Amino acid sequence: MSKITEAFKNKKLFIAYLMAGDPALEKTAEYILTLQNAGAGLIEIGIPFSDPIAEGEVIQGANIRALSNSIKLNDIFDMLVQIKDKITVPLVFMTYINPLFVYGYDKFFAMCEICGISGVIVPDLPFEEQDEIKSIMKKYGIDIITLVSPTSSKERTKNIAENAQGFIYLVSSMGVTGVRSNITTNIKSIVAEIKKNTDIPVAVGFGVSKPAQVAEFSKYADGVIVGSAIVRIIEEFGENAAKPLSEYVKNMVKALS
């Protein structure tokens, strides 16, 4: 059982996302620990990229701010090595295939292992193309997290579920990331379809920002993911975001069903 799957054992997880290097890399280290201490059960770390096609306006802004700080992959690895001994929850990278290709797949995943990264989400790498990196990730004990969307067919959902690692990232609604006041997708039905084919945990993300949404989706899913709302807090408070981040995450964790 992977560290990610182990984290879901007998409990629901609140999963938090933040962008590395926004507003500064030393603050990312502080905020990772803040999220963990506030109750986040898994933390996604975005790698700044110039063409983040899955991201909405809020996280695009975080990409731009981090890139304007000239953040490089090696800087992120160095930061994670420094806090590795303080981390008790799984860490997952959210990135795109181009940065991995340019850095070198083997070198990238070797560094992930050194830094304590347990999984990687690559939204622009289709499930059918995952073999390009899957065997290398296996060598370093790192899970590839696959997305299922509301438009995924039953056959494709079955294939993804049967081959899933870590957890399945269920996209709550079509489009890019960003806060949504109303999510109308039948999450219960899609989770049930996935659960027919796997015991791997399912976490719902994209658009989630309120405790009521966490309470509703965690009735069916094993975890709930929040990104844009957290990034927005960091954008608003900058280097003084620790307290509001902690308060926000604690409220969201309380809402888990």
ZADO-978163 format. One line per 4 residues: number of its first residue (from 0); their letters; for each residue x negated, z, y negated of C-alpha. Coordinates in pm, 1 decimal. Example, Ala and Ser with C-alpha at 12.3 -4.5 7.8 and 13.67 -1.06 7.14 Angstrom:
<recs>
0) AS) -1230.0:780.0:450.0 | -1367.0:714.0:106.0
</recs>
This chain:
<recs>
0) MSKI) 0.0:0.0:0.0 | -139.3:-99.3:-339.2 | -182.9:148.3:-625.0 | 109.0:-20.5:-804.1
4) TEAF) 345.5:3.3:-508.4 | 233.9:362.6:-455.5 | 324.7:446.5:-816.7 | 685.4:340.8:-752.7
8) KNKK) 715.3:552.9:-439.9 | 1023.4:773.9:-462.8 | 1063.4:730.6:-838.7 | 1168.1:492.4:-1113.7
12) LFIA) 905.0:385.5:-1364.8 | 909.6:323.9:-1735.7 | 655.8:48.3:-1796.7 | 500.6:10.8:-2140.5
16) YLMA) 319.7:-288.7:-2288.1 | 72.6:-304.0:-2573.0 | -170.9:-563.2:-2703.3 | -544.2:-496.4:-2671.1
20) GDPA) -710.4:-489.1:-3012.5 | -396.0:-429.1:-3218.8 | -464.6:-274.9:-3466.9 | -816.3:-203.9:-3332.7
24) LEKT) -968.3:-167.2:-2988.3 | -1045.9:204.3:-3027.0 | -678.5:255.5:-3114.5 | -575.1:62.8:-2802.8
28) AEYI) -771.1:314.7:-2595.4 | -598.4:602.4:-2776.7 | -253.3:445.7:-2740.7 | -296.8:376.1:-2368.9
32) LTLQ) -355.8:747.9:-2320.8 | -63.5:826.3:-2553.9 | 170.9:609.7:-2346.3 | 47.5:765.2:-2023.5
36) NAGA) 82.9:1120.7:-2155.2 | 434.5:1046.2:-2281.0 | 545.9:949.8:-1931.0 | 485.6:576.3:-1888.4
40) GLIE) 437.6:519.4:-1515.3 | 252.2:188.6:-1551.2 | 95.7:23.3:-1854.5 | 63.7:-347.9:-1923.5
44) IGIP) -222.7:-453.9:-2148.8 | -195.2:-787.5:-2325.0 | -507.6:-998.8:-2361.8 | -503.5:-1170.7:-2703.2
48) FSDP) -454.6:-1545.6:-2669.4 | -394.5:-1826.0:-2918.9 | -111.6:-1991.1:-2722.4 | 106.9:-1712.4:-2575.8
52) IAEG) 399.2:-1932.7:-2474.9 | 606.5:-1653.0:-2317.5 | 593.1:-1432.8:-2625.7 | 835.3:-1400.3:-2913.7
56) EVIQ) 757.8:-1338.8:-3279.5 | 665.0:-969.8:-3246.4 | 404.5:-1008.9:-2972.1 | 279.2:-1336.1:-3120.8
60) GANI) 202.4:-1133.4:-3432.1 | 8.5:-881.0:-3222.9 | -191.6:-1167.8:-3070.4 | -279.5:-1294.4:-3417.6
64) RALS) -380.5:-948.6:-3543.2 | -599.5:-885.1:-3237.7 | -763.1:-1228.5:-3257.4 | -831.2:-1174.2:-3627.1
68) NSIK) -1033.8:-870.2:-3515.4 | -1244.6:-1109.6:-3302.7 | -1153.0:-922.7:-2983.0 | -1323.0:-1070.5:-2675.5
72) LNDI) -1256.6:-1011.8:-2307.1 | -1583.7:-823.9:-2266.2 | -1481.3:-590.5:-2550.5 | -1160.1:-510.0:-2363.1
76) FDML) -1346.7:-448.6:-2039.4 | -1591.9:-217.3:-2219.0 | -1304.5:-20.4:-2373.6 | -1133.8:22.7:-2035.7
80) VQIK) -1453.2:138.7:-1866.9 | -1484.1:413.3:-2130.4 | -1136.8:556.4:-2056.1 | -1120.3:477.4:-1684.4
84) DKIT) -1171.0:838.3:-1574.0 | -877.4:953.6:-1789.7 | -629.6:702.6:-1649.2 | -393.3:814.4:-1372.7
88) VPLV) -130.7:536.5:-1385.6 | -179.0:174.5:-1276.1 | -297.0:-66.1:-1545.7 | -192.0:-432.0:-1538.2
92) FMTY) -317.0:-720.0:-1751.8 | -62.6:-958.5:-1906.9 | -249.0:-1279.6:-1977.4 | -253.0:-1659.0:-1937.6
96) INPL) -441.9:-1883.3:-1699.9 | -669.4:-2044.4:-1960.3 | -864.9:-1727.7:-2055.9 | -917.6:-1653.0:-1686.0
100) FVYG) -1034.7:-2008.9:-1614.6 | -1276.2:-2011.3:-1906.9 | -1418.3:-1666.8:-1823.4 | -1443.8:-1756.0:-1453.9
104) YDKF) -1195.1:-1633.4:-1195.1 | -1441.2:-1443.5:-976.0 | -1617.3:-1280.1:-1270.9 | -1283.3:-1187.0:-1431.8
108) FAMC) -1136.8:-1016.8:-1126.4 | -1465.5:-844.9:-1046.4 | -1452.9:-692.3:-1394.9 | -1087.1:-597.2:-1340.4
112) EICG) -1188.7:-397.2:-1034.9 | -1467.7:-223.3:-1226.5 | -1226.9:-133.1:-1509.0 | -950.7:-4.1:-1282.1
116) ISGV) -704.3:-287.4:-1335.9 | -454.3:-291.6:-1047.1 | -263.4:-612.3:-1117.5 | -239.4:-921.6:-1334.6
120) IVPD) 64.9:-1106.8:-1472.4 | 6.2:-1475.4:-1552.0 | 338.4:-1613.6:-1681.3 | 215.8:-1973.4:-1719.1
124) LPFE) 91.5:-1988.0:-1358.0 | 386.0:-2100.3:-1140.3 | 443.4:-1919.4:-812.7 | 364.8:-2242.6:-629.9
128) EQDE) 17.7:-2256.6:-791.6 | -84.6:-1894.0:-731.1 | -318.7:-1984.8:-446.3 | -561.3:-2094.9:-718.9
132) IKSI) -645.5:-1729.1:-782.5 | -472.5:-1525.0:-511.6 | -756.4:-1519.7:-258.5 | -1004.7:-1414.5:-527.3
136) MKKY) -773.9:-1134.9:-644.4 | -736.8:-1014.9:-286.0 | -1115.5:-983.9:-260.3 | -1107.3:-728.6:-543.0
140) GIDI) -787.4:-551.9:-436.6 | -582.0:-671.2:-733.5 | -212.5:-764.9:-712.4 | -64.4:-1073.7:-871.0
144) ITLV) 271.3:-985.8:-1027.1 | 528.8:-1264.1:-1000.8 | 823.0:-1324.9:-1232.4 | 1180.3:-1401.9:-1125.7
148) SPTS) 1413.0:-1539.4:-1393.8 | 1794.8:-1561.6:-1416.3 | 1766.8:-1934.8:-1335.2 | 1554.0:-1889.9:-1020.7
152) SKER) 1740.1:-2036.0:-722.8 | 1821.9:-1816.7:-423.4 | 1568.7:-2008.3:-214.7 | 1291.1:-1967.9:-471.8
156) TKNI) 1378.1:-1601.3:-524.4 | 1354.8:-1550.3:-148.3 | 1013.3:-1719.3:-133.8 | 882.6:-1513.1:-424.7
160) AENA) 1019.4:-1188.6:-281.3 | 870.5:-1249.6:62.7 | 525.0:-1310.0:-88.6 | 537.1:-1055.0:-371.0
164) QGFI) 264.5:-805.3:-446.4 | 275.0:-487.4:-657.9 | 618.8:-534.1:-810.5 | 847.0:-820.3:-906.4
168) YLVS) 893.6:-873.0:-1280.7 | 1259.9:-962.1:-1331.6 | 1307.3:-1144.3:-1662.0 | 1633.6:-1011.7:-1807.5
172) SMGV) 1726.2:-1321.0:-2003.7 | 1601.6:-1669.3:-2078.9 | 1368.3:-1738.5:-2370.0 | 1063.1:-1555.1:-2494.4
176) TGVR) 993.0:-1183.2:-2525.6 | 1162.3:-988.9:-2803.5 | 1417.9:-717.7:-2865.7 | 1775.4:-812.8:-2771.8
180) SNIT) 2075.1:-600.8:-2870.0 | 2287.7:-742.6:-2589.7 | 2167.1:-856.0:-2245.9 | 2444.8:-1022.2:-2048.3
184) TNIK) 2255.8:-1125.3:-1734.0 | 2395.8:-978.9:-1412.0 | 2085.4:-773.3:-1337.2 | 2255.5:-587.2:-1053.4
188) SIVA) 2325.6:-911.3:-867.5 | 1973.6:-1052.1:-904.2 | 1810.9:-726.0:-796.6 | 2037.7:-719.7:-491.2
192) EIKK) 1935.0:-1076.7:-406.6 | 1566.7:-984.4:-431.9 | 1614.2:-668.2:-225.6 | 1757.9:-874.1:59.9
196) NTDI) 1409.9:-1013.0:116.0 | 1156.8:-746.5:25.8 | 1087.0:-376.9:-18.5 | 854.6:-449.9:-311.0
200) PVAV) 979.9:-272.5:-628.3 | 1164.8:-468.5:-897.4 | 1117.4:-398.5:-1270.1 | 1331.8:-549.3:-1547.7
204) GFGV) 1175.8:-667.9:-1872.6 | 1221.7:-902.4:-2172.9 | 1450.0:-776.3:-2449.4 | 1477.5:-412.8:-2346.8
208) SKPA) 1438.0:-165.1:-2633.7 | 1706.1:106.1:-2612.1 | 1755.6:413.4:-2391.3 | 2102.7:287.3:-2296.9
212) QVAE) 1949.8:-33.4:-2157.9 | 1694.2:168.7:-1962.0 | 1971.8:388.3:-1821.7 | 2179.3:85.3:-1718.7
216) FSKY) 1905.1:-130.9:-1562.8 | 1735.4:154.3:-1380.4 | 2058.8:210.4:-1186.3 | 1971.0:-104.7:-992.5
220) ADGV) 1600.3:-170.7:-1051.6 | 1293.0:39.1:-976.0 | 1149.5:12.1:-1324.0 | 1214.3:-102.0:-1679.5
224) IVGS) 956.8:-275.6:-1899.1 | 937.4:-252.2:-2279.2 | 692.8:-455.2:-2484.8 | 813.5:-582.2:-2820.5
228) AIVR) 968.6:-252.0:-2932.5 | 637.6:-73.7:-2865.2 | 434.2:-344.8:-3035.1 | 669.5:-320.7:-3333.9
232) IIEE) 598.1:54.4:-3364.5 | 224.2:-19.0:-3359.3 | 274.1:-293.1:-3618.9 | 466.5:-54.4:-3846.9
236) FGEN) 244.8:254.6:-3815.8 | -91.3:92.5:-3744.4 | -361.0:351.9:-3688.5 | -105.3:635.0:-3716.0
240) AAKP) 125.6:516.8:-3436.2 | 44.0:781.0:-3173.6 | 322.0:1025.6:-3266.0 | 606.7:771.8:-3299.4
244) LSEY) 487.4:597.7:-2981.1 | 493.4:925.2:-2791.1 | 840.7:1016.1:-2916.0 | 977.3:669.8:-2834.1
248) VKNM) 837.9:661.9:-2479.5 | 955.0:1015.6:-2401.3 | 1310.2:919.5:-2500.2 | 1295.9:604.7:-2286.0
252) VKAL) 1158.7:794.5:-1984.5 | 1441.9:1047.3:-2015.5 | 1689.8:761.6:-1989.9 | 1571.9:649.3:-1644.8
256) S) 1858.8:685.7:-1399.4
</recs>
